């Protein structure tokens, strides 16, 4: 079983469009949307959600008003300004303290130093993850609550479940749509992968951010490949990006040209490779064949 992770140093490079097309081309794969902060792969794949589970990430402090004596020690010690003196009364004190769940980091200092044991730490539900089916097989995806932390842990959970299901079902590929950037969810997405595909575009920001992701892959000792999307916007810069990537040991996939057929496919909510006359679709299919070779797949 091989893990192919598709990432991009920045948003808007067309990464998800390529992932959806690879999903349509691979014969046996499980697809995972690891962009848990802003998932959008489901818009194209139209999955049917079979199960939904809460994602518990860390803890949140909670004041028990009946035990609070309004001494103020918790507010004094909280470094995140998460405790306010506007909680409900309890018959003894007219006002007690309250924890703001959006500001609380779950460090537990307030609970540790509360002499009345009026503060408890509850498991924090940070989001949900889903096990779904598509027209071509299993999909795992998730949604992190706005402002919630621990996205890397949620990504790791998705990958763990995907590997387990791939082993049970005999799927040859786990296809992962990663997050933009080089932060925690990206590191969690690519660590231990078989191959990282970096989708970029011929712009200065695209070139700069590709270099950052490529350095990340090299630091983790993961084989990498680069695909320049919308390459004819600036063919000179596309050439420079590819030459730089080759010098750093990355494989180069066929360029994907700017193509209005991509927009048409997005409007229809289907993979680009379904547009048989699309130049972008032909380039994506050639790139997929190269990826299958890089992964040493027995079948595509």
PyMOL commands that set and color helices and strands:
alter all, ss='L'
color gray80, all
select helices_A, chain A and resi 15-25+42-45+65-67+73-77+109-113+151-169+184-190+204-219+231-233+235-247+260-268+272-274+279-294
alter helices_A, ss='H'
color red, helices_A
select strands_A, chain A and resi 2-8+29-33+48-63+83-87+96-99+119-134+137-144+173-180+195-201+224-229+251-252
alter strands_A, ss='S'
color yellow, strands_A
deselect
rebuild
show_as cartoon
